[in-house]
Amino acid sequence: MPSTADERQLLDEVRDLLAATVEDLAVEEIDPDSSLQDDLGVDSLARLELVAAIEDRWQIEVPQEQAERLTTVRQIAAHLAEAVDVPAGGTE
């Protein structure tokens, strides 16, 4: 179970990556429980780009069926916490 600090860091990194990947989306608009599709307007193409960016950033593979189940920012961060062993401070 990741610590609160690690969880916050992952959430922040996912929010930053989402804002950088999805056109016309600012970090300030992204809450941890925001629905990618309903709240943030992430369409299927933007979702593919986001998954590719996540795979590049954390050097992991996210199978399509798993990616489809990740519908909020918090779910993505939780998936990353399980898939990646990132120490506090992370790596850039």
PDB file of N, CA, C and O in Angstrom:
ATOM      1  N   MET A   1       0.853  -1.193   0.000  1.00  0.00           N
ATOM      2  CA  MET A   1       0.000   0.000   0.000  1.00  0.00           C
ATOM      3  C   MET A   1       0.892   1.248   0.000  1.00  0.00           C
ATOM      4  O   MET A   1       1.718   1.411   0.898  1.00  0.00           O
ATOM      5  N   PRO A   2       0.738   2.120  -0.985  1.00  0.00           N
ATOM      6  CA  PRO A   2       1.591   3.308  -1.021  1.00  0.00           C
ATOM      7  C   PRO A   2       1.233   4.277   0.097  1.00  0.00           C
ATOM      8  O   PRO A   2       0.089   4.343   0.549  1.00  0.00           O
ATOM      9  N   SER A   3       2.228   5.015   0.523  1.00  0.00           N
ATOM     10  CA  SER A   3       1.972   6.016   1.548  1.00  0.00           C
ATOM     11  C   SER A   3       1.190   7.173   0.949  1.00  0.00           C
ATOM     12  O   SER A   3       1.097   7.305  -0.271  1.00  0.00           O
ATOM     13  N   THR A   4       0.637   8.000   1.801  1.00  0.00           N
ATOM     14  CA  THR A   4      -0.135   9.142   1.334  1.00  0.00           C
ATOM     15  C   THR A   4       0.731  10.069   0.480  1.00  0.00           C
ATOM     16  O   THR A   4       0.263  10.605  -0.524  1.00  0.00           O
ATOM     17  N   ALA A   5       1.985  10.257   0.875  1.00  0.00           N
ATOM     18  CA  ALA A   5       2.890  11.123   0.109  1.00  0.00           C
ATOM     19  C   ALA A   5       3.152  10.527  -1.275  1.00  0.00           C
ATOM     20  O   ALA A   5       3.161  11.248  -2.273  1.00  0.00           O
ATOM     21  N   ASP A   6       3.366   9.206  -1.334  1.00  0.00           N
ATOM     22  CA  ASP A   6       3.599   8.553  -2.625  1.00  0.00           C
ATOM     23  C   ASP A   6       2.349   8.630  -3.490  1.00  0.00           C
ATOM     24  O   ASP A   6       2.432   8.873  -4.694  1.00  0.00           O
ATOM     25  N   GLU A   7       1.194   8.422  -2.871  1.00  0.00           N
ATOM     26  CA  GLU A   7      -0.065   8.495  -3.615  1.00  0.00           C
ATOM     27  C   GLU A   7      -0.274   9.901  -4.163  1.00  0.00           C
ATOM     28  O   GLU A   7      -0.663  10.057  -5.321  1.00  0.00           O
ATOM     29  N   ARG A   8      -0.026  10.914  -3.361  1.00  0.00           N
ATOM     30  CA  ARG A   8      -0.172  12.310  -3.790  1.00  0.00           C
ATOM     31  C   ARG A   8       0.785  12.595  -4.945  1.00  0.00           C
ATOM     32  O   ARG A   8       0.411  13.254  -5.915  1.00  0.00           O
ATOM     33  N   GLN A   9       2.017  12.100  -4.842  1.00  0.00           N
ATOM     34  CA  GLN A   9       2.997  12.324  -5.902  1.00  0.00           C
ATOM     35  C   GLN A   9       2.532  11.679  -7.204  1.00  0.00           C
ATOM     36  O   GLN A   9       2.604  12.299  -8.265  1.00  0.00           O
ATOM     37  N   LEU A  10       2.054  10.433  -7.127  1.00  0.00           N
ATOM     38  CA  LEU A  10       1.565   9.766  -8.325  1.00  0.00           C
ATOM     39  C   LEU A  10       0.370  10.505  -8.917  1.00  0.00           C
ATOM     40  O   LEU A  10       0.292  10.686 -10.132  1.00  0.00           O
ATOM     41  N   LEU A  11      -0.556  10.931  -8.071  1.00  0.00           N
ATOM     42  CA  LEU A  11      -1.711  11.699  -8.552  1.00  0.00           C
ATOM     43  C   LEU A  11      -1.247  12.956  -9.279  1.00  0.00           C
ATOM     44  O   LEU A  11      -1.738  13.271 -10.363  1.00  0.00           O
ATOM     45  N   ASP A  12      -0.301  13.671  -8.681  1.00  0.00           N
ATOM     46  CA  ASP A  12       0.209  14.897  -9.304  1.00  0.00           C
ATOM     47  C   ASP A  12       0.879  14.605 -10.648  1.00  0.00           C
ATOM     48  O   ASP A  12       0.690  15.341 -11.617  1.00  0.00           O
ATOM     49  N   GLU A  13       1.663  13.525 -10.698  1.00  0.00           N
ATOM     50  CA  GLU A  13       2.345  13.183 -11.942  1.00  0.00           C
ATOM     51  C   GLU A  13       1.340  12.788 -13.024  1.00  0.00           C
ATOM     52  O   GLU A  13       1.506  13.150 -14.189  1.00  0.00           O
ATOM     53  N   VAL A  14       0.292  12.041 -12.639  1.00  0.00           N
ATOM     54  CA  VAL A  14      -0.738  11.663 -13.611  1.00  0.00           C
ATOM     55  C   VAL A  14      -1.477  12.906 -14.098  1.00  0.00           C
ATOM     56  O   VAL A  14      -1.755  13.039 -15.290  1.00  0.00           O
ATOM     57  N   ARG A  15      -1.796  13.817 -13.175  1.00  0.00           N
ATOM     58  CA  ARG A  15      -2.483  15.060 -13.562  1.00  0.00           C
ATOM     59  C   ARG A  15      -1.618  15.862 -14.537  1.00  0.00           C
ATOM     60  O   ARG A  15      -2.124  16.360 -15.542  1.00  0.00           O
ATOM     61  N   ASP A  16      -0.326  15.990 -14.250  1.00  0.00           N
ATOM     62  CA  ASP A  16       0.590  16.723 -15.137  1.00  0.00           C
ATOM     63  C   ASP A  16       0.651  16.057 -16.513  1.00  0.00           C
ATOM     64  O   ASP A  16       0.600  16.734 -17.540  1.00  0.00           O
ATOM     65  N   LEU A  17       0.760  14.738 -16.525  1.00  0.00           N
ATOM     66  CA  LEU A  17       0.848  14.008 -17.785  1.00  0.00           C
ATOM     67  C   LEU A  17      -0.445  14.142 -18.579  1.00  0.00           C
ATOM     68  O   LEU A  17      -0.418  14.299 -19.800  1.00  0.00           O
ATOM     69  N   LEU A  18      -1.562  14.079 -17.892  1.00  0.00           N
ATOM     70  CA  LEU A  18      -2.868  14.221 -18.543  1.00  0.00           C
ATOM     71  C   LEU A  18      -3.008  15.600 -19.172  1.00  0.00           C
ATOM     72  O   LEU A  18      -3.467  15.724 -20.307  1.00  0.00           O
ATOM     73  N   ALA A  19      -2.613  16.634 -18.439  1.00  0.00           N
ATOM     74  CA  ALA A  19      -2.696  17.998 -18.968  1.00  0.00           C
ATOM     75  C   ALA A  19      -1.766  18.185 -20.167  1.00  0.00           C
ATOM     76  O   ALA A  19      -2.095  18.903 -21.111  1.00  0.00           O
ATOM     77  N   ALA A  20      -0.611  17.537 -20.121  1.00  0.00           N
ATOM     78  CA  ALA A  20       0.341  17.654 -21.227  1.00  0.00           C
ATOM     79  C   ALA A  20      -0.104  16.858 -22.447  1.00  0.00           C
ATOM     80  O   ALA A  20       0.265  17.187 -23.574  1.00  0.00           O
ATOM     81  N   THR A  21      -0.893  15.816 -22.227  1.00  0.00           N
ATOM     82  CA  THR A  21      -1.288  14.915 -23.312  1.00  0.00           C
ATOM     83  C   THR A  21      -2.588  15.331 -23.975  1.00  0.00           C
ATOM     84  O   THR A  21      -2.729  15.226 -25.193  1.00  0.00           O
ATOM     85  N   VAL A  22      -3.534  15.802 -23.182  1.00  0.00           N
ATOM     86  CA  VAL A  22      -4.866  16.121 -23.702  1.00  0.00           C
ATOM     87  C   VAL A  22      -4.952  17.613 -24.007  1.00  0.00           C
ATOM     88  O   VAL A  22      -4.694  18.452 -23.144  1.00  0.00           O
ATOM     89  N   GLU A  23      -5.313  17.926 -25.234  1.00  0.00           N
ATOM     90  CA  GLU A  23      -5.416  19.311 -25.675  1.00  0.00           C
ATOM     91  C   GLU A  23      -6.486  20.059 -24.886  1.00  0.00           C
ATOM     92  O   GLU A  23      -7.532  19.497 -24.563  1.00  0.00           O
ATOM     93  N   ASP A  24      -6.223  21.320 -24.580  1.00  0.00           N
ATOM     94  CA  ASP A  24      -7.175  22.202 -23.888  1.00  0.00           C
ATOM     95  C   ASP A  24      -7.557  21.720 -22.498  1.00  0.00           C
ATOM     96  O   ASP A  24      -8.683  21.947 -22.055  1.00  0.00           O
ATOM     97  N   LEU A  25      -6.640  21.061 -21.806  1.00  0.00           N
ATOM     98  CA  LEU A  25      -6.906  20.593 -20.449  1.00  0.00           C
ATOM     99  C   LEU A  25      -5.803  21.112 -19.536  1.00  0.00           C
ATOM    100  O   LEU A  25      -4.621  20.873 -19.782  1.00  0.00           O
ATOM    101  N   ALA A  26      -6.197  21.829 -18.475  1.00  0.00           N
ATOM    102  CA  ALA A  26      -5.235  22.385 -17.532  1.00  0.00           C
ATOM    103  C   ALA A  26      -5.203  21.540 -16.263  1.00  0.00           C
ATOM    104  O   ALA A  26      -6.214  20.953 -15.876  1.00  0.00           O
ATOM    105  N   VAL A  27      -4.049  21.481 -15.624  1.00  0.00           N
ATOM    106  CA  VAL A  27      -3.881  20.706 -14.397  1.00  0.00           C
ATOM    107  C   VAL A  27      -4.934  21.102 -13.358  1.00  0.00           C
ATOM    108  O   VAL A  27      -5.445  20.249 -12.632  1.00  0.00           O
ATOM    109  N   GLU A  28      -5.254  22.387 -13.291  1.00  0.00           N
ATOM    110  CA  GLU A  28      -6.213  22.877 -12.297  1.00  0.00           C
ATOM    111  C   GLU A  28      -7.606  22.278 -12.486  1.00  0.00           C
ATOM    112  O   GLU A  28      -8.391  22.221 -11.539  1.00  0.00           O
ATOM    113  N   GLU A  29      -7.912  21.834 -13.696  1.00  0.00           N
ATOM    114  CA  GLU A  29      -9.228  21.258 -13.991  1.00  0.00           C
ATOM    115  C   GLU A  29      -9.331  19.790 -13.594  1.00  0.00           C
ATOM    116  O   GLU A  29     -10.425  19.227 -13.583  1.00  0.00           O
ATOM    117  N   ILE A  30      -8.210  19.171 -13.270  1.00  0.00           N
ATOM    118  CA  ILE A  30      -8.157  17.723 -13.068  1.00  0.00           C
ATOM    119  C   ILE A  30      -8.171  17.394 -11.580  1.00  0.00           C
ATOM    120  O   ILE A  30      -7.203  17.657 -10.868  1.00  0.00           O
ATOM    121  N   ASP A  31      -9.277  16.818 -11.119  1.00  0.00           N
ATOM    122  CA  ASP A  31      -9.389  16.341  -9.741  1.00  0.00           C
ATOM    123  C   ASP A  31      -9.084  14.847  -9.728  1.00  0.00           C
ATOM    124  O   ASP A  31      -9.243  14.177 -10.749  1.00  0.00           O
ATOM    125  N   PRO A  32      -8.643  14.311  -8.576  1.00  0.00           N
ATOM    126  CA  PRO A  32      -8.342  12.875  -8.505  1.00  0.00           C
ATOM    127  C   PRO A  32      -9.521  11.986  -8.901  1.00  0.00           C
ATOM    128  O   PRO A  32      -9.320  10.912  -9.468  1.00  0.00           O
ATOM    129  N   ASP A  33     -10.736  12.419  -8.611  1.00  0.00           N
ATOM    130  CA  ASP A  33     -11.897  11.593  -8.927  1.00  0.00           C
ATOM    131  C   ASP A  33     -12.599  12.012 -10.214  1.00  0.00           C
ATOM    132  O   ASP A  33     -13.723  11.584 -10.477  1.00  0.00           O
ATOM    133  N   SER A  34     -11.941  12.846 -11.015  1.00  0.00           N
ATOM    134  CA  SER A  34     -12.503  13.245 -12.308  1.00  0.00           C
ATOM    135  C   SER A  34     -12.595  12.036 -13.226  1.00  0.00           C
ATOM    136  O   SER A  34     -11.650  11.257 -13.352  1.00  0.00           O
ATOM    137  N   SER A  35     -13.752  11.893 -13.864  1.00  0.00           N
ATOM    138  CA  SER A  35     -13.912  10.868 -14.891  1.00  0.00           C
ATOM    139  C   SER A  35     -13.204  11.355 -16.146  1.00  0.00           C
ATOM    140  O   SER A  35     -13.423  12.482 -16.592  1.00  0.00           O
ATOM    141  N   LEU A  36     -12.361  10.511 -16.713  1.00  0.00           N
ATOM    142  CA  LEU A  36     -11.630  10.918 -17.904  1.00  0.00           C
ATOM    143  C   LEU A  36     -12.583  11.341 -19.019  1.00  0.00           C
ATOM    144  O   LEU A  36     -12.391  12.381 -19.648  1.00  0.00           O
ATOM    145  N   GLN A  37     -13.599  10.536 -19.257  1.00  0.00           N
ATOM    146  CA  GLN A  37     -14.516  10.818 -20.358  1.00  0.00           C
ATOM    147  C   GLN A  37     -15.563  11.859 -19.979  1.00  0.00           C
ATOM    148  O   GLN A  37     -15.721  12.855 -20.684  1.00  0.00           O
ATOM    149  N   ASP A  38     -16.277  11.645 -18.883  1.00  0.00           N
ATOM    150  CA  ASP A  38     -17.409  12.502 -18.546  1.00  0.00           C
ATOM    151  C   ASP A  38     -17.009  13.890 -18.052  1.00  0.00           C
ATOM    152  O   ASP A  38     -17.618  14.885 -18.445  1.00  0.00           O
ATOM    153  N   ASP A  39     -15.989  13.963 -17.193  1.00  0.00           N
ATOM    154  CA  ASP A  39     -15.604  15.250 -16.608  1.00  0.00           C
ATOM    155  C   ASP A  39     -14.541  15.990 -17.419  1.00  0.00           C
ATOM    156  O   ASP A  39     -14.550  17.219 -17.494  1.00  0.00           O
ATOM    157  N   LEU A  40     -13.628  15.231 -18.025  1.00  0.00           N
ATOM    158  CA  LEU A  40     -12.485  15.856 -18.687  1.00  0.00           C
ATOM    159  C   LEU A  40     -12.574  15.813 -20.210  1.00  0.00           C
ATOM    160  O   LEU A  40     -11.752  16.423 -20.894  1.00  0.00           O
ATOM    161  N   GLY A  41     -13.551  15.105 -20.742  1.00  0.00           N
ATOM    162  CA  GLY A  41     -13.733  15.065 -22.192  1.00  0.00           C
ATOM    163  C   GLY A  41     -12.664  14.304 -22.945  1.00  0.00           C
ATOM    164  O   GLY A  41     -12.386  14.603 -24.106  1.00  0.00           O
ATOM    165  N   VAL A  42     -12.057  13.316 -22.288  1.00  0.00           N
ATOM    166  CA  VAL A  42     -11.020  12.517 -22.940  1.00  0.00           C
ATOM    167  C   VAL A  42     -11.700  11.522 -23.879  1.00  0.00           C
ATOM    168  O   VAL A  42     -12.431  10.637 -23.435  1.00  0.00           O
ATOM    169  N   ASP A  43     -11.451  11.677 -25.186  1.00  0.00           N
ATOM    170  CA  ASP A  43     -12.051  10.755 -26.160  1.00  0.00           C
ATOM    171  C   ASP A  43     -11.132   9.545 -26.354  1.00  0.00           C
ATOM    172  O   ASP A  43     -10.083   9.441 -25.719  1.00  0.00           O
ATOM    173  N   SER A  44     -11.541   8.642 -27.233  1.00  0.00           N
ATOM    174  CA  SER A  44     -10.791   7.396 -27.401  1.00  0.00           C
ATOM    175  C   SER A  44      -9.369   7.641 -27.919  1.00  0.00           C
ATOM    176  O   SER A  44      -8.439   6.948 -27.507  1.00  0.00           O
ATOM    177  N   LEU A  45      -9.194   8.603 -28.801  1.00  0.00           N
ATOM    178  CA  LEU A  45      -7.853   8.904 -29.308  1.00  0.00           C
ATOM    179  C   LEU A  45      -6.972   9.490 -28.203  1.00  0.00           C
ATOM    180  O   LEU A  45      -5.813   9.103 -28.054  1.00  0.00           O
ATOM    181  N   ALA A  46      -7.528  10.421 -27.433  1.00  0.00           N
ATOM    182  CA  ALA A  46      -6.763  11.015 -26.332  1.00  0.00           C
ATOM    183  C   ALA A  46      -6.427   9.957 -25.283  1.00  0.00           C
ATOM    184  O   ALA A  46      -5.359  10.008 -24.673  1.00  0.00           O
ATOM    185  N   ARG A  47      -7.331   8.999 -25.070  1.00  0.00           N
ATOM    186  CA  ARG A  47      -7.073   7.914 -24.113  1.00  0.00           C
ATOM    187  C   ARG A  47      -5.881   7.075 -24.583  1.00  0.00           C
ATOM    188  O   ARG A  47      -5.018   6.714 -23.782  1.00  0.00           O
ATOM    189  N   LEU A  48      -5.837   6.767 -25.880  1.00  0.00           N
ATOM    190  CA  LEU A  48      -4.708   6.011 -26.428  1.00  0.00           C
ATOM    191  C   LEU A  48      -3.399   6.774 -26.245  1.00  0.00           C
ATOM    192  O   LEU A  48      -2.374   6.193 -25.889  1.00  0.00           O
ATOM    193  N   GLU A  49      -3.448   8.071 -26.491  1.00  0.00           N
ATOM    194  CA  GLU A  49      -2.250   8.899 -26.317  1.00  0.00           C
ATOM    195  C   GLU A  49      -1.820   8.930 -24.846  1.00  0.00           C
ATOM    196  O   GLU A  49      -0.630   8.887 -24.534  1.00  0.00           O
ATOM    197  N   LEU A  50      -2.809   9.003 -23.952  1.00  0.00           N
ATOM    198  CA  LEU A  50      -2.498   9.006 -22.521  1.00  0.00           C
ATOM    199  C   LEU A  50      -1.864   7.689 -22.099  1.00  0.00           C
ATOM    200  O   LEU A  50      -0.873   7.681 -21.368  1.00  0.00           O
ATOM    201  N   VAL A  51      -2.426   6.583 -22.550  1.00  0.00           N
ATOM    202  CA  VAL A  51      -1.861   5.271 -22.204  1.00  0.00           C
ATOM    203  C   VAL A  51      -0.433   5.157 -22.737  1.00  0.00           C
ATOM    204  O   VAL A  51       0.450   4.657 -22.040  1.00  0.00           O
ATOM    205  N   ALA A  52      -0.206   5.614 -23.960  1.00  0.00           N
ATOM    206  CA  ALA A  52       1.144   5.580 -24.526  1.00  0.00           C
ATOM    207  C   ALA A  52       2.103   6.440 -23.699  1.00  0.00           C
ATOM    208  O   ALA A  52       3.250   6.054 -23.475  1.00  0.00           O
ATOM    209  N   ALA A  53       1.634   7.598 -23.251  1.00  0.00           N
ATOM    210  CA  ALA A  53       2.471   8.480 -22.431  1.00  0.00           C
ATOM    211  C   ALA A  53       2.778   7.836 -21.079  1.00  0.00           C
ATOM    212  O   ALA A  53       3.894   7.946 -20.572  1.00  0.00           O
ATOM    213  N   ILE A  54       1.781   7.164 -20.500  1.00  0.00           N
ATOM    214  CA  ILE A  54       1.997   6.467 -19.223  1.00  0.00           C
ATOM    215  C   ILE A  54       3.017   5.346 -19.410  1.00  0.00           C
ATOM    216  O   ILE A  54       3.918   5.176 -18.589  1.00  0.00           O
ATOM    217  N   GLU A  55       2.871   4.590 -20.487  1.00  0.00           N
ATOM    218  CA  GLU A  55       3.805   3.496 -20.751  1.00  0.00           C
ATOM    219  C   GLU A  55       5.223   4.025 -20.930  1.00  0.00           C
ATOM    220  O   GLU A  55       6.174   3.426 -20.427  1.00  0.00           O
ATOM    221  N   ASP A  56       5.374   5.140 -21.640  1.00  0.00           N
ATOM    222  CA  ASP A  56       6.695   5.739 -21.836  1.00  0.00           C
ATOM    223  C   ASP A  56       7.265   6.268 -20.525  1.00  0.00           C
ATOM    224  O   ASP A  56       8.432   6.037 -20.209  1.00  0.00           O
ATOM    225  N   ARG A  57       6.441   6.974 -19.770  1.00  0.00           N
ATOM    226  CA  ARG A  57       6.901   7.625 -18.536  1.00  0.00           C
ATOM    227  C   ARG A  57       7.339   6.619 -17.483  1.00  0.00           C
ATOM    228  O   ARG A  57       8.377   6.793 -16.845  1.00  0.00           O
ATOM    229  N   TRP A  58       6.540   5.556 -17.299  1.00  0.00           N
ATOM    230  CA  TRP A  58       6.821   4.598 -16.226  1.00  0.00           C
ATOM    231  C   TRP A  58       7.406   3.280 -16.739  1.00  0.00           C
ATOM    232  O   TRP A  58       7.613   2.352 -15.958  1.00  0.00           O
ATOM    233  N   GLN A  59       7.672   3.192 -18.042  1.00  0.00           N
ATOM    234  CA  GLN A  59       8.277   2.000 -18.637  1.00  0.00           C
ATOM    235  C   GLN A  59       7.515   0.722 -18.266  1.00  0.00           C
ATOM    236  O   GLN A  59       8.097  -0.270 -17.826  1.00  0.00           O
ATOM    237  N   ILE A  60       6.195   0.782 -18.461  1.00  0.00           N
ATOM    238  CA  ILE A  60       5.333  -0.369 -18.211  1.00  0.00           C
ATOM    239  C   ILE A  60       4.458  -0.588 -19.437  1.00  0.00           C
ATOM    240  O   ILE A  60       4.384   0.262 -20.324  1.00  0.00           O
ATOM    241  N   GLU A  61       3.800  -1.736 -19.473  1.00  0.00           N
ATOM    242  CA  GLU A  61       2.826  -2.003 -20.524  1.00  0.00           C
ATOM    243  C   GLU A  61       1.452  -2.050 -19.876  1.00  0.00           C
ATOM    244  O   GLU A  61       1.253  -2.731 -18.870  1.00  0.00           O
ATOM    245  N   VAL A  62       0.508  -1.325 -20.456  1.00  0.00           N
ATOM    246  CA  VAL A  62      -0.865  -1.313 -19.963  1.00  0.00           C
ATOM    247  C   VAL A  62      -1.727  -1.980 -21.029  1.00  0.00           C
ATOM    248  O   VAL A  62      -1.993  -1.383 -22.072  1.00  0.00           O
ATOM    249  N   PRO A  63      -2.172  -3.230 -20.775  1.00  0.00           N
ATOM    250  CA  PRO A  63      -3.025  -3.899 -21.757  1.00  0.00           C
ATOM    251  C   PRO A  63      -4.311  -3.109 -22.009  1.00  0.00           C
ATOM    252  O   PRO A  63      -4.828  -2.452 -21.106  1.00  0.00           O
ATOM    253  N   GLN A  64      -4.819  -3.177 -23.231  1.00  0.00           N
ATOM    254  CA  GLN A  64      -5.988  -2.384 -23.606  1.00  0.00           C
ATOM    255  C   GLN A  64      -7.176  -2.621 -22.691  1.00  0.00           C
ATOM    256  O   GLN A  64      -7.833  -1.669 -22.270  1.00  0.00           O
ATOM    257  N   GLU A  65      -7.461  -3.889 -22.375  1.00  0.00           N
ATOM    258  CA  GLU A  65      -8.622  -4.169 -21.522  1.00  0.00           C
ATOM    259  C   GLU A  65      -8.450  -3.583 -20.121  1.00  0.00           C
ATOM    260  O   GLU A  65      -9.428  -3.192 -19.484  1.00  0.00           O
ATOM    261  N   GLN A  66      -7.221  -3.523 -19.650  1.00  0.00           N
ATOM    262  CA  GLN A  66      -6.962  -2.913 -18.347  1.00  0.00           C
ATOM    263  C   GLN A  66      -7.093  -1.395 -18.454  1.00  0.00           C
ATOM    264  O   GLN A  66      -7.655  -0.759 -17.562  1.00  0.00           O
ATOM    265  N   ALA A  67      -6.589  -0.821 -19.521  1.00  0.00           N
ATOM    266  CA  ALA A  67      -6.665   0.625 -19.721  1.00  0.00           C
ATOM    267  C   ALA A  67      -8.115   1.091 -19.777  1.00  0.00           C
ATOM    268  O   ALA A  67      -8.444   2.173 -19.292  1.00  0.00           O
ATOM    269  N   GLU A  68      -8.973   0.277 -20.367  1.00  0.00           N
ATOM    270  CA  GLU A  68     -10.384   0.654 -20.474  1.00  0.00           C
ATOM    271  C   GLU A  68     -11.070   0.705 -19.112  1.00  0.00           C
ATOM    272  O   GLU A  68     -12.061   1.416 -18.946  1.00  0.00           O
ATOM    273  N   ARG A  69     -10.555  -0.039 -18.138  1.00  0.00           N
ATOM    274  CA  ARG A  69     -11.147  -0.036 -16.789  1.00  0.00           C
ATOM    275  C   ARG A  69     -10.658   1.136 -15.937  1.00  0.00           C
ATOM    276  O   ARG A  69     -11.228   1.418 -14.883  1.00  0.00           O
ATOM    277  N   LEU A  70      -9.616   1.810 -16.385  1.00  0.00           N
ATOM    278  CA  LEU A  70      -9.079   2.956 -15.647  1.00  0.00           C
ATOM    279  C   LEU A  70      -9.829   4.202 -16.110  1.00  0.00           C
ATOM    280  O   LEU A  70      -9.484   4.801 -17.128  1.00  0.00           O
ATOM    281  N   THR A  71     -10.853   4.583 -15.355  1.00  0.00           N
ATOM    282  CA  THR A  71     -11.733   5.661 -15.819  1.00  0.00           C
ATOM    283  C   THR A  71     -11.567   6.962 -15.048  1.00  0.00           C
ATOM    284  O   THR A  71     -12.126   7.983 -15.449  1.00  0.00           O
ATOM    285  N   THR A  72     -10.806   6.954 -13.943  1.00  0.00           N
ATOM    286  CA  THR A  72     -10.555   8.191 -13.194  1.00  0.00           C
ATOM    287  C   THR A  72      -9.056   8.368 -12.975  1.00  0.00           C
ATOM    288  O   THR A  72      -8.276   7.426 -13.117  1.00  0.00           O
ATOM    289  N   VAL A  73      -8.678   9.574 -12.634  1.00  0.00           N
ATOM    290  CA  VAL A  73      -7.273   9.882 -12.349  1.00  0.00           C
ATOM    291  C   VAL A  73      -6.791   9.032 -11.172  1.00  0.00           C
ATOM    292  O   VAL A  73      -5.678   8.506 -11.204  1.00  0.00           O
ATOM    293  N   ARG A  74      -7.622   8.894 -10.133  1.00  0.00           N
ATOM    294  CA  ARG A  74      -7.250   8.113  -8.949  1.00  0.00           C
ATOM    295  C   ARG A  74      -7.035   6.641  -9.309  1.00  0.00           C
ATOM    296  O   ARG A  74      -6.122   6.007  -8.779  1.00  0.00           O
ATOM    297  N   GLN A  75      -7.865   6.087 -10.207  1.00  0.00           N
ATOM    298  CA  GLN A  75      -7.694   4.689 -10.619  1.00  0.00           C
ATOM    299  C   GLN A  75      -6.377   4.498 -11.370  1.00  0.00           C
ATOM    300  O   GLN A  75      -5.703   3.482 -11.200  1.00  0.00           O
ATOM    301  N   ILE A  76      -6.018   5.461 -12.187  1.00  0.00           N
ATOM    302  CA  ILE A  76      -4.742   5.379 -12.907  1.00  0.00           C
ATOM    303  C   ILE A  76      -3.589   5.395 -11.912  1.00  0.00           C
ATOM    304  O   ILE A  76      -2.667   4.586 -12.019  1.00  0.00           O
ATOM    305  N   ALA A  77      -3.634   6.306 -10.948  1.00  0.00           N
ATOM    306  CA  ALA A  77      -2.575   6.398  -9.942  1.00  0.00           C
ATOM    307  C   ALA A  77      -2.492   5.118  -9.123  1.00  0.00           C
ATOM    308  O   ALA A  77      -1.394   4.650  -8.821  1.00  0.00           O
ATOM    309  N   ALA A  78      -3.637   4.546  -8.760  1.00  0.00           N
ATOM    310  CA  ALA A  78      -3.649   3.299  -7.988  1.00  0.00           C
ATOM    311  C   ALA A  78      -3.040   2.162  -8.809  1.00  0.00           C
ATOM    312  O   ALA A  78      -2.293   1.338  -8.281  1.00  0.00           O
ATOM    313  N   HIS A  79      -3.364   2.123 -10.100  1.00  0.00           N
ATOM    314  CA  HIS A  79      -2.783   1.103 -10.979  1.00  0.00           C
ATOM    315  C   HIS A  79      -1.262   1.269 -11.036  1.00  0.00           C
ATOM    316  O   HIS A  79      -0.521   0.288 -10.965  1.00  0.00           O
ATOM    317  N   LEU A  80      -0.812   2.495 -11.162  1.00  0.00           N
ATOM    318  CA  LEU A  80       0.630   2.748 -11.220  1.00  0.00           C
ATOM    319  C   LEU A  80       1.312   2.364  -9.912  1.00  0.00           C
ATOM    320  O   LEU A  80       2.422   1.832  -9.920  1.00  0.00           O
ATOM    321  N   ALA A  81       0.647   2.634  -8.786  1.00  0.00           N
ATOM    322  CA  ALA A  81       1.219   2.282  -7.490  1.00  0.00           C
ATOM    323  C   ALA A  81       1.440   0.770  -7.397  1.00  0.00           C
ATOM    324  O   ALA A  81       2.405   0.318  -6.781  1.00  0.00           O
ATOM    325  N   GLU A  82       0.552  -0.001  -8.002  1.00  0.00           N
ATOM    326  CA  GLU A  82       0.702  -1.460  -7.995  1.00  0.00           C
ATOM    327  C   GLU A  82       1.704  -1.941  -9.036  1.00  0.00           C
ATOM    328  O   GLU A  82       2.450  -2.889  -8.793  1.00  0.00           O
ATOM    329  N   ALA A  83       1.723  -1.283 -10.205  1.00  0.00           N
ATOM    330  CA  ALA A  83       2.540  -1.747 -11.328  1.00  0.00           C
ATOM    331  C   ALA A  83       3.991  -1.300 -11.250  1.00  0.00           C
ATOM    332  O   ALA A  83       4.873  -1.941 -11.821  1.00  0.00           O
ATOM    333  N   VAL A  84       4.239  -0.209 -10.548  1.00  0.00           N
ATOM    334  CA  VAL A  84       5.568   0.387 -10.523  1.00  0.00           C
ATOM    335  C   VAL A  84       6.013   0.557  -9.082  1.00  0.00           C
ATOM    336  O   VAL A  84       5.263   1.071  -8.252  1.00  0.00           O
ATOM    337  N   ASP A  85       7.207   0.134  -8.788  1.00  0.00           N
ATOM    338  CA  ASP A  85       7.747   0.330  -7.452  1.00  0.00           C
ATOM    339  C   ASP A  85       8.528   1.631  -7.446  1.00  0.00           C
ATOM    340  O   ASP A  85       9.738   1.644  -7.675  1.00  0.00           O
ATOM    341  N   VAL A  86       7.820   2.734  -7.178  1.00  0.00           N
ATOM    342  CA  VAL A  86       8.436   4.054  -7.228  1.00  0.00           C
ATOM    343  C   VAL A  86       8.724   4.532  -5.812  1.00  0.00           C
ATOM    344  O   VAL A  86       7.795   4.727  -5.028  1.00  0.00           O
ATOM    345  N   PRO A  87       9.989   4.723  -5.471  1.00  0.00           N
ATOM    346  CA  PRO A  87      10.301   5.254  -4.138  1.00  0.00           C
ATOM    347  C   PRO A  87       9.867   6.711  -4.035  1.00  0.00           C
ATOM    348  O   PRO A  87       9.694   7.386  -5.050  1.00  0.00           O
ATOM    349  N   ALA A  88       9.696   7.188  -2.822  1.00  0.00           N
ATOM    350  CA  ALA A  88       9.339   8.603  -2.621  1.00  0.00           C
ATOM    351  C   ALA A  88      10.374   9.451  -3.344  1.00  0.00           C
ATOM    352  O   ALA A  88      11.576   9.211  -3.236  1.00  0.00           O
ATOM    353  N   GLY A  89       9.900  10.432  -4.072  1.00  0.00           N
ATOM    354  CA  GLY A  89      10.806  11.259  -4.857  1.00  0.00           C
ATOM    355  C   GLY A  89      10.775  10.882  -6.322  1.00  0.00           C
ATOM    356  O   GLY A  89      11.047  11.707  -7.194  1.00  0.00           O
ATOM    357  N   GLY A  90      10.441   9.618  -6.590  1.00  0.00           N
ATOM    358  CA  GLY A  90      10.265   9.160  -7.967  1.00  0.00           C
ATOM    359  C   GLY A  90      11.501   9.330  -8.809  1.00  0.00           C
ATOM    360  O   GLY A  90      12.585   9.631  -8.309  1.00  0.00           O
ATOM    361  N   THR A  91      11.320   9.135 -10.084  1.00  0.00           N
ATOM    362  CA  THR A  91      12.419   9.341 -11.041  1.00  0.00           C
ATOM    363  C   THR A  91      11.864  10.126 -12.211  1.00  0.00           C
ATOM    364  O   THR A  91      10.718   9.924 -12.613  1.00  0.00           O
ATOM    365  N   GLU A  92      12.636  10.981 -12.736  1.00  0.00           N
ATOM    366  CA  GLU A  92      12.209  11.796 -13.890  1.00  0.00           C
ATOM    367  C   GLU A  92      12.961  11.345 -15.113  1.00  0.00           C
ATOM    368  O   GLU A  92      12.761  11.892 -16.198  1.00  0.00           O
TER     369      GLU A  92
END
